Structure formats: structure tokens, C-alpha cells
Amino acid sequence: MASVMLFTNTIAPYRLPVFQQLSQAVDLKVLFAQGQANDRRWEIQIEEYTFQYIVLSHRTLRLGSAVQVVNPGLLAHLLRSNFELAILGDNRQTALSGLLISCIMLARRRPLMVWTGITPGDAKMAHSSRGLQHLFARYQRLLLRRASAIVAYGTATCRYLVELGVPKDRVFSGTQVMSAGQLPPPAAGKAALGLADKTVVLSVNYLLPRKGLDVLIRAFQQVAGPDDVLVLVGSGPEEDHLQSLADGDHRILFPGYQSGVHKTAWYAAADLFAFPTLHDPWGLVVNEAMAFGLPIVATDAAGCAPDLVQDNGLVVPAGNVDALAAALAQLLTDEALRCEMGQRSRAIIADYTVEAACSTFLRAIHHALEKR
């Protein structure tokens, strides 16, 4: 078995089944830059998994409005280890640790893989100064050129990588999946949630400005009838602003952060799913919604849109209230179309399995090791 180290920013529950599957094929050790980011409320049960991992000690370094997570013990750990290959999760907040890993692998003449969801909109959403953005862009491009193989989230990332000059034969696409075991049976039905005889538009997000939920509220209010409901599941710094924007509209609900059987209850109660993001490398909530057979309305700023939103939904320009309103109106008034698209959602997402994501990683690993 090849000895592989994978470095990633945080313990994300949806990634753990992929790491577990991958550990059956390679001698895998996962290094987490931190246990859980402050803005995440995931319920993490990593003790259920048997792959090798370390949660590194970390410190948070502030560079103006930007945040950098640094790992003081990383160098000592790398010097004690002798991996044949390293997989580096590409993340702005762990760029310093990523730079260290890439330098160590270069010095040892060992192959380095990069795992990324980079898209053209990344820089627009960065909180750092222009100088730091320029430095990070240079680092990222050098990293991508140095990599023996690159594992991309999906088609949008693949296209951008090719635009950046990365050879197509080094890019392997398809890693963003949601294990069926992480979508438990719902705790309640539509009637129990008070939504009987309602047509429900659902959106599940962290309530952040880049999620475009203000656009969704305005679009919904343009076209919704008295029996239509918009449910915004999630919590975050934009909650007060969004509730103010809803202005007491009884058709717009804010149930707060939900997880497990309580979150899946909202998916089961919904009639369509809206993802109005202004920028997302992927959008795993779309995977979740499709698993529940929902038609999708997403923006062209969603990384998942080229792969997941086909004849099962509609894609609209990000930030365009009128276009989003027209898409919502089309689906709110056409139950037959919603059902047809929902069935297609289930069929499409059936191929997005843990096994498929693991296969993508393995093809990239074999390519990288063959080229060394």
C-alpha cells in the first residue's frame, strides 16, 4: 500500500466517509489543521471511523481582516514522517501550512497532489488586502503548477484549472459527495411542521452575505402566492438583517440551525430547493436536496451547478432578483414539472457516492506516483 498523507483545514463530517473508504486502499494518515472552525456547528463523531488522523495544535493569526490558521507542530511531524505522497487541501486560511508541506515534499522529491475547489469567484470573496490576495494568488498558481495531480471538486473547477494553464491529464474531477448515512429519516412530516397544503421553497445555508439570501427573499416576495412558503434553515450573522428584510411576512420562516433528523424533516417537507449563492466552490446542500427528490433552482456562481443542475432544475445569474423570481414562479405554479425534475434529481445524485469520490482520489494518486 502506498503511504499517503492528506492535509485538510478542518474536520468536516461529510468528508469522513470518503477518508474511511480511501484508507482501505492506501496507507492513509489525515492531518487536520484544526478540529472545528468557529463558524461551523457540525456534530462531529469522528470516533466512529478507523482511519489514522491527527488534529494538529493551531494558532489563529490575524492579518488585517484576513485569518490564517498556523500549525506550530507541523514541521516536526513532517520531519518524523516519510510519506510517499502528500495530498494538500487548498484553503486560504491554511496557506502557510500548505506552503510548508509543499516545500518539504519538493525537498524530498516526492509527489504532491492538490485537492481544490478553486473557481474564478474566489478572489472576489476574499477578506484580505489586495497585497495579500496577490501573494496568495501567486502561491496558489505555483502550487498548482508544481502538483503531480490535482483533484477537483467538479467541472467548474476543472475548467478554471485548464484556464490557469494546468494540463488536462493532471486534473481528476468529482469528490463532493454526501454519504446516505448522513441523511437520516426525517423526524417529522409536512403536516407536523405546519406546512400541510403549502408549496414549500427550502434553502439551507449559513446565513452569510455571500449566500444571496436577500436576493431569494426579494424574488420570493415578487411571485409567491398566499399558500407558498419560503423556509430559510440556518443561522449566522445575517439572520437579523434577513428577518428585517422579510418584514414580518408570515410566509417566510426562520427555523434556525437544524441538524440530523430535524434538518432532513425540512427537506422531506419541501417542494423545491433554492440555492441563491453569490459564490460557493460547490454546495453540498444541493446534494442533500437532490437525495430527497427536490427540483433545484441554483445560481451560476454555485460550483456544483454544471454537474448537478441539468434537466432537474434551473440555473439563473447570481444576484439577479428578476431571473430568480421567474425561475421560482415557473416551479411554484407547475406541480408536474416539479415532480419530473425531482425524479431526475434522484437519478443524477445516485452516481455521487463515497465510492465514486474515492475512485477519483485513487486515480489521481496512481497518476502522481507513476509520474514521480
C-alpha positions in Angstrom: 0.0 0.0 0.0 1.2 3.5 -0.8 1.8 5.7 2.2 -0.2 8.9 1.8 -0.6 12.0 4.0 -3.7 14.2 3.5 -3.8 17.7 5.0 -7.1 19.5 5.2 -8.4 22.5 7.1 -11.0 21.1 9.5 -12.9 18.0 10.5 -15.9 18.2 8.1 -18.4 15.3 8.8 -19.3 14.9 5.1 -15.6 14.2 4.2 -15.0 11.5 6.9 -16.7 8.6 5.0 -14.5 9.4 2.0 -11.4 9.3 4.1 -12.5 6.0 5.6 -13.1 4.4 2.2 -9.7 5.7 0.9 -7.9 4.3 3.9 -9.0 0.8 2.7 -6.9 1.3 -0.5 -3.9 3.2 0.7 -2.0 3.7 4.0 -3.7 7.0 4.8 -3.0 9.5 7.5 -5.1 12.6 7.7 -3.8 15.8 9.3 -6.5 18.3 10.3 -5.3 21.9 10.7 -7.9 22.3 13.4 -10.8 20.4 14.9 -13.7 22.6 14.0 -13.9 26.2 12.7 -15.6 28.8 14.8 -18.4 29.4 12.3 -19.4 25.8 12.0 -21.9 24.0 14.2 -21.4 20.5 12.8 -22.0 17.5 15.0 -18.7 15.6 14.7 -18.4 11.9 15.6 -15.0 11.0 14.2 -14.6 8.2 16.8 -16.9 6.1 14.6 -14.1 6.0 11.9 -10.9 3.9 12.0 -8.6 5.8 9.6 -5.4 7.3 11.1 -5.6 11.0 11.9 -4.1 13.8 13.9 -5.7 17.1 14.9 -2.8 19.5 14.9 -2.3 22.2 17.5 -3.1 25.5 16.0 -3.0 29.3 16.5 -5.0 31.9 14.7 -3.1 34.7 13.1 -4.9 37.9 12.0 -3.5 39.8 9.0 -5.8 42.8 8.9 -9.3 41.4 8.1 -7.9 38.0 7.0 -7.4 35.0 9.2 -4.6 32.5 9.0 -4.5 29.2 10.9 -1.0 28.2 11.6 0.2 24.8 13.0 3.4 25.1 15.2 3.9 21.4 15.4 3.5 20.6 11.7 7.2 20.9 10.8 8.3 18.4 13.5 5.6 16.0 12.4 6.6 16.2 8.8 10.3 15.6 9.6 9.4 12.5 11.6 7.3 11.1 8.8 8.2 9.6 5.4 5.2 9.7 3.2 5.4 8.6 -0.4 2.8 11.2 -1.4 1.1 14.2 0.1 -2.4 15.4 -0.7 -2.8 19.1 0.2 -6.3 20.6 0.7 -6.2 24.0 -1.0 -7.5 26.6 1.5 -6.8 30.3 2.1 -6.8 30.1 5.8 -4.1 27.3 5.9 -1.9 28.6 3.2 1.2 28.9 5.4 0.9 25.2 6.4 0.3 24.3 2.8 3.5 26.2 1.8 5.5 24.3 4.4 4.1 20.9 3.2 4.9 21.7 -0.5 8.4 22.8 0.4 9.1 19.6 2.3 7.8 17.4 -0.5 9.8 19.3 -3.1 13.0 18.9 -1.0 12.3 15.2 -0.7 11.5 14.9 -4.4 8.2 13.2 -3.5 4.9 13.9 -5.4 2.4 16.4 -4.2 -1.3 16.4 -5.0 -3.6 19.3 -4.6 -7.3 19.0 -3.7 -9.2 22.1 -4.7 -12.5 23.8 -5.4 -10.9 26.9 -6.9 -13.2 28.9 -9.2 -12.9 32.4 -10.7 -15.1 34.0 -8.0 -12.7 33.0 -5.1 -10.8 36.3 -5.1 -13.9 38.4 -5.1 -15.0 36.9 -1.7 -11.6 37.1 0.0 -11.4 39.3 3.1 -7.7 40.0 2.8 -6.0 43.1 1.5 -5.1 43.4 -2.2 -1.4 42.8 -1.4 -2.2 39.5 0.5 -4.6 38.5 -2.3 -1.8 39.0 -4.8 0.6 36.9 -2.7 -1.9 34.1 -2.2 -2.7 34.0 -6.0 1.0 33.7 -6.8 1.4 30.9 -4.2 -1.7 29.1 -5.5 -0.6 29.2 -9.1 2.9 27.9 -8.2 1.3 25.2 -6.1 -1.0 24.1 -9.0 1.9 24.0 -11.4 4.1 22.0 -9.0 1.4 19.4 -8.3 1.8 16.0 -9.9 -2.0 15.6 -9.9 -5.0 17.8 -8.9 -8.2 16.5 -7.5 -11.0 19.0 -8.4 -14.4 19.4 -6.8 -16.2 19.3 -10.1 -16.4 20.6 -13.7 -16.4 24.3 -12.8 -13.0 23.8 -11.0 -11.6 21.7 -13.9 -12.4 24.4 -16.4 -10.7 27.1 -14.4 -7.7 25.0 -13.8 -7.2 24.5 -17.5 -7.6 28.3 -18.0 -4.8 28.7 -15.5 -2.6 26.5 -17.6 -2.8 23.2 -15.8 -2.6 20.2 -18.2 -5.9 18.3 -18.5 -4.2 15.0 -17.9 -3.3 16.1 -14.4 -6.8 17.0 -13.3 -9.3 14.5 -11.8 -12.8 15.6 -11.1 -15.5 14.5 -8.7 -15.1 14.4 -4.9 -18.1 16.3 -3.4 -20.4 13.7 -2.2 -22.8 13.1 0.8 -23.0 9.7 2.4 -26.5 8.3 2.6 -25.8 7.5 6.3 -25.5 11.3 7.0 -29.1 11.9 5.9 -31.2 10.1 8.5 -35.0 9.6 8.1 -36.9 12.8 9.0 -38.2 13.3 12.5 -41.5 14.9 11.3 -43.7 15.1 8.3 -45.0 18.1 6.4 -48.2 18.4 8.4 -46.4 18.2 11.7 -44.3 21.2 10.6 -47.4 23.2 10.0 -47.0 23.1 6.2 -49.9 21.0 5.0 -51.4 22.3 1.8 -48.4 24.6 1.3 -45.9 24.8 -1.5 -42.5 25.0 0.2 -39.4 26.6 -1.2 -36.5 25.5 1.0 -33.0 26.9 1.3 -30.4 25.5 3.8 -27.4 27.7 4.4 -25.2 29.5 6.8 -26.7 33.0 6.9 -23.9 34.9 5.3 -23.9 37.8 2.8 -22.3 35.6 0.0 -25.2 33.1 0.2 -27.5 35.6 -1.6 -30.5 35.0 0.7 -31.6 38.7 0.5 -32.0 38.1 -3.3 -34.0 35.0 -2.6 -36.3 36.8 -0.2 -37.0 39.6 -2.7 -37.5 37.1 -5.6 -39.9 35.0 -3.5 -42.0 38.1 -2.5 -42.3 39.1 -6.1 -44.0 35.9 -7.2 -45.3 33.9 -4.2 -48.9 33.3 -3.6 -50.7 33.1 -0.2 -50.1 29.3 0.0 -46.4 29.5 -0.8 -43.8 29.3 1.9 -40.1 30.1 2.0 -38.1 28.3 4.7 -34.6 29.5 5.4 -32.9 26.9 7.6 -29.7 28.0 9.2 -28.0 30.6 11.4 -25.4 33.2 11.0 -24.6 36.9 11.2 -27.1 37.9 8.5 -30.1 36.5 10.4 -31.3 39.8 11.9 -30.9 41.6 8.6 -32.8 38.8 6.7 -35.6 38.8 9.2 -35.9 42.6 8.8 -36.0 42.2 5.1 -38.8 39.6 5.4 -40.6 42.4 7.3 -43.0 40.1 9.2 -44.1 38.2 6.1 -45.8 35.1 7.6 -44.9 33.1 4.5 -41.1 33.3 5.3 -39.9 31.1 8.1 -36.6 31.1 10.0 -36.4 27.8 12.0 -32.7 28.4 12.8 -29.9 25.9 12.6 -31.0 22.3 12.2 -29.1 19.0 12.1 -29.8 15.3 11.8 -33.4 14.2 11.7 -34.6 17.7 12.2 -32.8 19.0 9.2 -34.0 16.2 7.0 -37.6 16.9 8.1 -37.4 20.2 6.2 -36.0 18.5 3.1 -38.8 16.0 3.2 -41.4 18.7 3.6 -40.1 20.9 0.7 -41.4 21.0 -2.8 -38.3 22.7 -4.3 -34.9 23.8 -3.2 -33.2 27.2 -3.9 -29.5 27.9 -3.7 -29.1 31.6 -4.5 -25.4 31.8 -3.7 -23.1 34.6 -4.9 -20.2 32.3 -4.6 -19.7 28.6 -3.5 -16.9 26.2 -4.6 -19.6 23.5 -4.6 -22.7 23.5 -2.4 -23.3 20.1 -0.7 -26.8 21.2 0.4 -27.7 20.7 -3.2 -26.6 17.1 -3.0 -28.8 16.7 0.1 -31.8 18.3 -1.6 -31.4 16.1 -4.6 -31.3 13.0 -2.4 -34.8 13.9 -1.2 -36.0 14.3 -4.8 -36.3 18.0 -5.0 -36.0 20.2 -8.1 -33.2 22.7 -7.9 -33.0 26.4 -8.6 -29.4 27.5 -8.3 -27.2 30.3 -9.5 -24.3 30.2 -12.0 -22.0 31.0 -9.0 -22.6 27.6 -7.5 -19.7 25.3 -8.2 -22.0 22.3 -8.3 -24.3 23.8 -11.0 -22.6 22.5 -14.1 -22.6 18.9 -12.7 -25.7 18.7 -10.7 -28.3 21.0 -12.2 -29.3 19.7 -15.5 -32.9 18.8 -16.5 -33.7 18.6 -12.8 -33.7 22.3 -12.3 -33.0 25.8 -13.4 -29.8 27.9 -13.3 -30.0 31.7 -13.0 -27.4 34.5 -12.9 -26.2 35.2 -9.4 -27.6 38.3 -7.8 -30.4 38.7 -10.4 -33.7 39.1 -8.5 -35.9 39.1 -11.6 -34.3 35.9 -13.0 -34.6 34.1 -9.7 -38.2 35.2 -9.3 -39.1 33.9 -12.8 -37.5 30.5 -12.0 -39.4 30.3 -8.7 -42.6 31.3 -10.4 -42.2 28.6 -13.1 -41.8 25.8 -10.5 -44.3 27.1 -7.9 -47.0 27.0 -10.5 -46.2 23.7 -12.2 -46.5 20.7 -9.9 -46.0 18.2 -12.8 -42.7 19.9 -13.7 -41.6 19.8 -10.1 -42.3 16.1 -9.9 -40.5 15.3 -13.1 -37.4 17.4 -12.1 -37.4 15.8 -8.6 -37.2 12.3 -10.1 -34.3 13.4 -12.3 -32.6 14.8 -9.2 -32.7 11.4 -7.5 -31.3 9.7 -10.6 -28.5 12.2 -11.1 -27.3 12.2 -7.4 -27.4 8.4 -7.3 -24.0 8.5 -9.0 -22.4 10.8 -6.4 -21.3 8.2 -3.9 -18.5 7.8 -1.5 -17.1 5.0 -3.7 -17.1 7.3 -6.7 -15.2 10.1 -4.8 -12.7 7.5 -3.5 -12.2 6.3 -7.1 -11.3 9.8 -8.2 -8.7 10.1 -5.4 -7.2 6.7 -6.3 -6.9 7.5 -10.0 -5.1 10.8 -9.1 -2.8 9.0 -6.6 -1.8 6.3 -9.1 -1.1 9.1 -11.8 1.0 11.0 -9.3 3.0 8.0 -8.2 3.6 6.8 -11.8 5.0 10.3 -12.8 7.5 10.6 -10.0 
